[in-house]
C-alpha cells in the first residue's frame, strides 16, 4: 500500500514539474493555417462565382433585340445572386485578414494579446498576477471570452477571432492559476 502511495505521489510530482515547464515556456497561439487557407479559398471561389453570375446576367440582357420580360427577370435574379456572392467574397476576405493577425503570446511575464486586423490591431499586455478572472459567455452564433485585469482592464475575444477560443481561454486561465468562469 505504501509503495502504491509513493508511486502515485511520484507521478503527481512529475505531472506538476511538467506543468511548471509548460508555464515557463513561451507559447504563441495563432489561428490554424488550414482554416485561414479555407477562408481565403472560399473568398476566391465566391469571387469567381460572382464573375460567372455577372456574365450570365449579361447574357440574358444581350442581344437587345431578343429582350422579353422573362429574360429581364432572369437577368435581374442573376444580378442579385452576383451581388450576394460579391458580399460574401468581401465578408470572407475581411474575416480571413482579421483572423490572420490575431495572436496571444503566453510567456513567463504574462499574456500579450494582439487582436484585430494589422491596420488597427489592439495590443494589450496583462501580467499573470494582475489577471483577476477569465470568463466566457455564449452569445448568438459565437462564444465570447473576457480576460479581466486588476486595473479594470479587459480583453475580449470571440470565435471570430480564434478558431478554438475556449482552448485559448483555458490556457490563459491555467497559466494564471484561475478557473474558467461561466457568465
ZIBEL-V270017 format. One record per pair of residues at least 12 apart in sequence whose C-alpha atoms are under 10 Angstrom apart, sorted by the first residue. I is the first residue (numbers start at 1). J is the second residue. D is the distance in Angstrom with one decimal. If there is no record, write none. Layout:
BEGIN
I	J	D
I	J	D
END
This chain:
BEGIN
19	174	9.4
19	175	9.1
20	175	9.2
22	107	9.5
22	108	9.8
22	175	8.6
23	106	8.4
23	107	7.5
23	108	6.9
23	171	9.5
23	172	9.9
23	174	8.5
23	175	5.8
23	176	9.0
23	177	10.0
24	106	8.9
24	107	6.4
24	108	5.2
24	109	8.9
24	175	9.0
25	106	8.1
25	107	6.3
25	108	7.1
26	105	7.0
26	106	5.5
26	107	4.1
26	108	6.8
26	109	9.4
26	110	9.7
26	111	9.8
27	104	8.1
27	105	5.7
27	106	5.1
27	107	6.3
27	108	9.7
27	111	9.7
27	171	9.9
28	103	6.8
28	104	5.7
28	105	4.4
28	106	6.2
28	107	8.5
28	111	9.7
28	112	9.2
28	113	9.9
29	102	8.5
29	103	5.5
29	104	5.1
29	105	6.4
29	106	7.9
29	113	9.7
29	162	9.0
29	167	9.8
29	168	7.3
29	171	9.6
30	99	8.6
30	100	7.8
30	101	8.1
30	102	6.4
30	103	4.7
30	104	6.9
30	105	8.9
30	114	10.0
30	161	9.5
30	162	7.4
30	163	8.7
30	164	9.8
30	168	9.3
31	99	6.8
31	100	6.7
31	101	8.6
31	102	7.3
31	103	7.5
31	161	8.3
31	162	5.8
31	163	5.9
31	164	8.1
31	165	9.7
32	99	9.4
32	100	8.8
32	162	8.6
32	163	7.1
32	164	9.3
33	100	8.4
35	96	8.7
35	99	9.5
35	100	9.7
35	163	7.8
36	92	9.9
36	93	9.8
36	95	9.1
36	96	5.9
36	97	8.4
36	98	10.0
36	99	7.4
36	100	6.8
36	163	9.5
37	96	8.3
37	100	9.8
38	92	9.7
38	96	9.0
39	89	9.8
39	91	9.9
39	92	6.1
39	93	7.2
39	94	9.6
39	95	7.8
39	96	5.7
39	97	9.3
39	99	9.6
40	89	9.0
40	92	6.8
40	93	6.0
40	94	9.3
40	95	8.9
40	96	6.2
40	97	8.6
41	89	9.9
41	92	9.1
41	93	9.1
41	96	9.8
42	88	9.0
42	89	7.6
42	92	7.0
42	93	8.5
42	96	9.9
43	85	9.2
43	86	9.0
43	87	9.8
43	88	7.2
43	89	4.6
43	90	7.2
43	91	8.0
43	92	5.3
43	93	5.6
43	94	9.3
43	95	9.7
43	96	8.8
44	89	7.0
44	90	9.7
44	92	9.0
44	93	8.4
45	85	9.3
45	89	8.0
46	82	9.1
46	84	9.3
46	85	5.5
46	86	6.7
46	87	8.8
46	88	6.7
46	89	5.1
46	90	8.9
46	92	8.8
46	93	10.0
47	82	9.0
47	85	6.9
47	86	6.2
47	87	9.3
47	88	8.6
47	89	5.7
47	90	8.7
48	82	9.9
48	85	9.0
48	86	9.3
48	89	9.3
49	81	9.4
49	82	7.5
49	85	6.9
49	86	8.6
49	89	9.5
50	78	9.4
50	79	8.9
50	80	10.0
50	81	7.7
50	82	4.6
50	83	7.2
50	84	8.1
50	85	5.3
50	86	5.8
50	87	9.3
50	88	9.6
50	89	8.5
51	82	7.2
51	83	9.9
51	85	9.1
51	86	8.7
52	78	9.5
52	82	8.1
53	75	9.3
53	77	9.5
53	78	5.8
53	79	6.8
53	80	9.0
53	81	7.0
53	82	5.2
53	83	8.9
53	85	8.7
54	75	8.8
54	78	6.9
54	79	6.0
54	80	9.2
54	81	8.6
54	82	5.9
54	83	8.6
55	75	9.7
55	78	8.9
55	79	9.1
55	82	9.4
56	74	9.3
56	75	7.3
56	78	6.7
56	79	8.4
56	82	9.4
57	71	9.1
57	72	8.8
57	73	9.7
57	74	7.3
57	75	4.2
57	76	6.9
57	77	7.8
57	78	5.1
57	79	5.7
57	80	9.2
57	81	9.4
57	82	8.6
58	72	9.9
58	75	6.8
58	76	9.5
58	78	8.9
58	79	8.5
59	71	9.4
59	75	7.9
60	72	7.0
60	73	9.1
60	74	7.0
60	75	5.4
60	76	9.1
60	78	9.2
61	73	9.7
61	74	9.0
61	75	6.4
61	76	9.2
62	75	9.9
94	117	8.6
95	116	9.8
95	117	9.1
95	160	7.7
95	161	8.7
96	117	9.4
96	160	9.5
96	161	9.6
97	116	8.6
97	117	6.3
97	118	8.2
98	115	8.0
98	116	5.3
98	117	4.4
98	118	7.6
98	119	9.7
98	120	9.8
98	121	8.9
98	160	8.6
98	161	7.3
98	162	9.8
99	115	8.3
99	116	7.2
99	117	7.5
99	159	9.6
99	160	7.2
99	161	5.4
99	162	6.6
99	163	8.5
100	115	9.6
100	116	8.7
100	117	7.8
100	118	8.9
100	161	8.8
100	162	9.2
101	114	7.4
101	115	6.7
101	116	6.3
101	117	5.7
101	118	6.2
101	119	9.8
101	121	7.9
101	161	8.9
102	114	5.5
102	115	4.5
102	116	5.9
102	117	7.5
102	118	8.9
102	121	8.3
102	122	9.3
102	123	9.8
102	157	9.5
102	160	9.9
102	161	6.3
102	162	7.1
103	115	6.5
103	116	9.1
103	123	9.7
103	161	8.8
103	162	8.3
103	168	9.8
104	123	9.6
104	124	9.6
104	125	9.6
104	162	9.9
104	168	8.3
104	172	9.3
105	125	9.3
105	172	9.9
106	125	10.0
106	126	9.9
106	127	9.8
106	128	9.5
106	168	10.0
106	171	8.6
106	172	7.6
106	175	8.3
107	127	9.5
107	128	9.4
107	175	9.1
108	127	8.8
108	128	8.2
108	175	9.0
109	125	9.3
109	126	8.4
109	127	5.7
109	128	6.6
109	129	9.0
110	125	6.9
110	126	5.5
110	127	4.0
110	128	4.7
110	129	8.1
110	130	8.8
110	131	8.9
110	172	9.0
110	175	8.6
110	176	8.2
111	124	8.1
111	125	5.7
111	126	5.3
111	127	6.3
111	128	7.1
111	131	9.3
111	147	10.0
111	172	7.4
111	175	9.2
111	176	9.2
112	124	5.8
112	125	4.4
112	126	6.5
112	127	8.6
113	125	6.2
113	126	8.2
113	155	8.0
113	156	9.9
113	157	9.8
114	155	9.9
115	155	9.1
115	156	9.1
115	157	7.8
115	161	7.2
115	162	9.5
116	157	9.6
116	161	7.6
122	155	9.3
123	155	9.5
124	153	9.3
124	154	9.1
124	155	7.6
125	149	9.9
125	155	9.5
126	147	9.0
126	148	9.1
126	149	7.0
126	150	9.3
126	151	10.0
126	153	8.9
126	154	9.2
126	155	9.2
127	149	8.7
127	150	9.8
127	176	8.8
128	149	9.3
128	172	8.8
128	173	9.4
128	175	7.4
128	176	5.1
128	177	8.5
128	178	9.9
129	149	9.0
129	150	8.5
129	176	7.1
129	177	9.2
130	148	8.6
130	149	5.5
130	150	5.0
130	151	7.6
130	152	9.8
130	153	9.7
130	176	8.9
131	147	7.0
131	148	5.9
131	149	4.5
131	150	6.0
131	151	9.0
131	152	9.7
131	153	9.3
131	154	9.2
131	172	9.3
131	173	8.8
131	176	6.9
131	177	9.4
131	178	8.6
132	147	7.8
132	148	5.6
132	149	5.4
132	150	5.6
132	151	9.2
132	152	9.2
132	153	10.0
132	154	9.9
132	173	9.7
132	176	8.7
132	177	10.0
132	178	8.0
133	146	8.1
133	147	6.0
133	148	5.3
133	149	7.3
133	150	8.9
133	154	9.7
133	172	9.8
133	173	7.7
133	176	8.9
133	177	9.7
133	178	6.7
133	179	7.6
133	180	7.5
133	181	7.4
134	146	5.8
134	147	4.6
134	148	6.3
134	149	9.2
134	154	9.7
134	155	9.6
134	156	9.9
134	169	6.9
134	170	8.3
134	172	7.7
134	173	6.1
134	174	9.8
134	176	9.2
134	178	7.4
134	179	7.2
134	180	5.4
134	181	6.1
134	182	8.6
134	183	9.9
135	147	6.4
135	148	7.9
135	156	9.4
135	166	9.9
135	169	8.1
135	170	9.7
135	173	9.1
135	179	8.7
135	180	5.8
135	181	4.6
135	182	5.6
135	183	6.3
136	156	9.5
136	157	9.6
136	158	9.2
136	165	9.5
136	166	8.0
136	169	8.2
136	180	7.3
136	181	6.3
136	182	5.1
136	183	5.9
137	158	9.6
137	181	8.8
137	182	6.0
137	183	5.2
138	158	9.7
138	182	8.8
138	183	8.2
139	158	9.3
141	159	8.9
141	160	9.7
142	158	6.6
142	159	5.7
142	160	7.5
142	165	9.7
143	157	8.5
143	158	5.5
143	159	5.8
143	160	8.7
143	164	9.7
143	165	7.7
143	166	8.1
144	156	7.0
144	157	6.0
144	158	4.5
144	159	7.1
144	160	9.3
144	161	9.8
144	165	8.3
144	166	9.0
144	183	9.7
145	157	5.4
145	158	6.0
145	159	8.7
145	165	7.4
145	166	7.6
145	168	9.3
145	169	6.9
145	180	9.6
145	181	9.7
145	182	9.3
145	183	9.5
146	158	8.8
146	169	8.3
146	181	9.8
146	183	9.8
147	169	8.0
147	172	8.5
147	173	8.8
147	180	9.8
157	169	9.2
166	180	9.1
END
